[in-house]
Amino acid sequence: MLAIERRRKIISRLSSSGKVIVSELAKEFEVTEETIRRDLDKLDKEGIASKTYGGAVSRNISALDLPYNVREGVNVEQKEKIAEKLAEHIRDGERLMVDSSSTALYLIKKLKDKKDLTIITNSVKVLLELADKPDWTVLSTGGMLKKGALSLGGSSAEKMIDSYHVDTVVISCKGLDMSFGVTDSNENDCRIKQAMLGCAQRRILALDTEKMDKKSFIRICELSDIDMIVTDSEPSTAWLSFCEENDIEMIY
């Protein structure tokens, strides 16, 4: 296993449980404890984890703006499940807008057998993924490249988004709270997602259940602005009741 793949799995563990133990990770990945300590040193320097005696604890990953190459490899199984379920709700001929989340890329890969789709996105990775899809209409938002995130943003991107109306928009987020709503870690990303939500007939939020009952830095929108939530596993009874009461379709 490559070091970057190992660190992605460690980040996923930090996200789900909040802490990791050096000896347990060394055994799981079949490497030395010194190798794991070096991994944790790097995550500590990147602001993702705080080293402790014998392990490390999360520095609130929901509030961090992680590079795309890190996000893409975290919680892969959950993203695959979400994308597969999402694809069932996208029809041939739809006009679809997706954000620059890694979940959006997994979705696009699951949609390859759909016909006559129109895709609008600010994701460089999605644009590259669709470079060999001549039967689809693919539109880029344009805008300023956000280094490390492989996304486009800024006022020109927002202006382009505002000039279109689509059937469906799919966005992801860093946190979901019943009272505070849908949140993310970066203001510019929030503005793009807000613009996308404003020009769609159907608004879908895609996220894994680990992000529920968490708040990130900036609010994207109220939960009442969302029509459907798609997640990887059955949410709590409280969330199921909340969505039913507020006419939000919950798919898992």
C-alpha positions in Angstrom: 0.0 0.0 0.0 1.3 3.4 -0.9 1.9 5.9 1.9 -0.8 8.3 0.5 -3.4 5.5 0.5 -2.5 4.6 4.1 -2.9 8.2 5.2 -6.2 8.5 3.5 -7.4 5.5 5.4 -6.1 7.0 8.6 -8.0 10.2 7.9 -11.1 8.2 7.3 -10.7 6.5 10.7 -10.1 9.9 12.3 -13.3 11.2 10.7 -15.4 8.3 11.9 -14.0 7.7 15.4 -12.1 10.8 16.2 -8.9 9.1 17.2 -6.4 6.4 16.2 -3.9 4.2 18.0 -0.4 3.6 16.6 -0.1 0.0 17.5 -3.5 -0.9 16.0 -2.8 0.9 12.7 0.6 -0.8 12.5 -1.0 -4.2 12.8 -3.8 -3.4 10.4 -1.5 -2.0 7.7 1.3 -4.5 8.3 3.9 -1.8 8.8 6.2 -0.7 11.6 4.9 1.6 14.4 7.7 4.1 13.3 6.0 4.2 9.8 2.7 5.0 11.4 4.3 7.7 13.6 5.7 9.3 10.4 2.2 9.3 8.9 0.8 10.9 12.0 3.6 13.5 11.9 2.6 14.5 8.4 -1.1 14.7 9.3 -0.2 16.8 12.3 1.8 19.2 10.2 -1.1 19.5 7.8 -3.5 20.3 10.6 -5.6 17.2 10.2 -4.6 15.4 13.4 -3.0 16.2 16.8 -0.5 13.6 17.9 -1.0 12.2 21.4 0.8 9.6 23.4 0.4 6.3 21.4 -1.8 7.8 18.7 -3.6 10.9 17.5 -6.9 12.6 17.6 -8.9 14.5 15.0 -8.7 18.2 14.6 -12.3 18.5 13.5 -12.1 17.3 9.9 -15.5 18.7 9.2 -14.0 22.2 9.5 -11.0 21.5 7.3 -10.7 22.3 3.6 -8.7 19.2 2.5 -7.0 18.9 -0.8 -8.9 17.0 -3.5 -6.4 14.2 -3.7 -7.0 13.5 0.0 -10.8 13.8 -0.2 -11.1 11.6 -3.2 -9.6 8.6 -1.3 -11.4 9.1 2.0 -14.6 7.0 2.7 -14.5 5.5 -0.8 -16.9 2.7 0.0 -19.5 5.2 1.4 -19.2 7.4 -1.7 -19.6 4.4 -4.0 -22.9 3.5 -2.2 -24.1 7.1 -2.3 -23.3 7.4 -6.0 -25.0 4.1 -6.9 -28.2 5.1 -5.1 -28.1 8.6 -6.6 -27.7 7.3 -10.1 -31.1 5.6 -9.7 -32.7 9.0 -9.4 -31.2 10.6 -12.5 -33.1 10.1 -15.8 -32.0 10.1 -19.4 -32.1 13.6 -20.9 -31.8 15.4 -17.6 -29.9 18.7 -17.2 -27.7 18.2 -14.2 -25.5 20.5 -12.2 -22.8 19.0 -9.8 -20.3 20.6 -7.5 -16.6 19.9 -7.1 -17.0 17.4 -4.3 -15.3 14.0 -4.7 -18.8 12.4 -4.3 -19.8 14.2 -7.5 -17.0 12.5 -9.4 -18.2 9.1 -8.1 -21.7 9.9 -9.3 -20.6 10.9 -12.8 -18.8 7.6 -13.1 -22.1 5.8 -12.2 -24.0 7.7 -14.8 -22.0 6.8 -17.9 -24.7 4.5 -19.2 -27.3 7.3 -19.2 -28.3 9.0 -22.4 -28.4 12.6 -23.5 -27.4 14.2 -20.2 -26.3 17.8 -19.9 -23.8 18.4 -17.2 -22.8 21.8 -15.7 -19.9 21.7 -13.2 -17.1 23.6 -11.5 -15.1 20.4 -11.0 -12.0 20.0 -13.1 -12.0 16.3 -12.3 -15.5 15.8 -13.6 -14.6 17.7 -16.8 -11.6 15.4 -17.4 -13.8 12.3 -16.6 -16.2 13.4 -19.3 -13.6 14.3 -22.0 -14.4 11.1 -23.9 -18.2 11.3 -23.6 -19.3 12.9 -26.9 -23.0 12.1 -26.6 -23.4 14.3 -23.5 -23.4 18.1 -23.3 -20.8 19.2 -20.8 -20.5 22.8 -19.7 -17.8 24.3 -17.4 -18.6 27.2 -15.1 -15.3 28.7 -15.8 -13.8 30.9 -13.2 -10.6 31.0 -11.0 -8.9 27.7 -10.3 -8.7 26.8 -6.6 -5.3 25.2 -6.3 -5.3 21.8 -4.7 -9.0 21.5 -4.8 -9.3 21.2 -8.6 -12.4 23.4 -8.6 -13.4 26.6 -10.3 -15.0 29.5 -8.5 -15.3 33.3 -8.1 -17.8 35.8 -9.5 -17.5 34.7 -13.1 -18.3 31.1 -12.2 -21.3 32.3 -10.1 -22.5 34.5 -13.0 -22.4 31.6 -15.4 -24.3 29.4 -13.0 -27.0 32.0 -12.5 -27.7 32.1 -16.3 -28.9 28.5 -16.4 -31.9 26.5 -15.1 -31.4 22.8 -14.6 -33.6 19.8 -13.6 -31.4 18.6 -10.7 -28.4 19.9 -8.7 -26.3 17.6 -6.5 -24.0 19.1 -3.9 -22.2 17.7 -0.9 -21.2 19.4 2.4 -19.0 19.0 5.5 -21.7 19.1 8.1 -25.5 18.7 8.6 -27.4 20.0 11.6 -31.2 20.0 12.2 -31.2 23.6 13.4 -28.1 25.2 11.7 -28.6 23.5 8.3 -26.1 22.5 5.6 -22.5 23.7 6.2 -19.1 23.7 4.6 -15.6 24.9 5.4 -14.9 27.4 2.7 -16.8 30.6 1.9 -16.1 30.6 -1.9 -17.2 27.0 -2.2 -20.4 27.9 -0.3 -21.2 30.7 -2.7 -20.9 28.4 -5.7 -23.1 25.8 -4.1 -25.7 28.5 -3.1 -25.7 29.6 -6.7 -26.3 26.1 -7.9 -29.1 25.5 -5.5 -30.8 28.7 -6.7 -31.1 27.5 -10.3 -32.4 23.9 -9.9 -35.9 22.4 -9.9 -34.7 19.5 -7.7 -32.0 20.0 -5.0 -30.2 16.9 -3.8 -27.7 16.7 -0.9 -25.3 13.8 -1.0 -23.3 13.0 2.2 -22.3 10.1 4.4 -24.0 9.7 7.7 -20.8 10.6 9.6 -21.4 14.2 8.7 -24.9 14.3 10.3 -25.2 16.2 13.6 -22.0 18.1 12.7 -21.5 21.8 12.0 -18.7 23.2 9.7 -17.7 26.8 9.4 -20.2 28.4 7.0 -23.9 27.7 6.3 -24.7 26.9 2.7 -28.5 26.8 3.2 -31.3 25.8 5.5 -32.5 22.2 5.4 -35.8 23.4 4.0 -33.9 24.3 0.8 -33.1 20.6 0.2 -35.6 18.2 -1.5 -33.7 15.0 -1.1 -30.8 13.6 1.0 -28.9 10.6 -0.2 -26.6 8.9 2.3 -24.7 5.6 2.7 -26.5 3.9 5.6 -29.6 4.2 7.6 -29.7 7.5 9.6 -30.9 7.8 13.2 -34.6 7.6 14.0 -34.4 11.3 14.9 -33.2 12.2 11.4 -35.8 10.0 9.7 -38.5 11.6 11.7 -37.1 15.1 11.0 -37.0 14.5 7.2 -40.5 13.1 7.2 -41.9 16.0 9.2 -40.2 18.5 6.9 -41.0 16.8 3.6 -37.4 15.9 2.8 -37.0 12.6 1.0 -34.3 10.5 2.7 -32.6 7.9 0.5 -30.1 5.3 1.9 
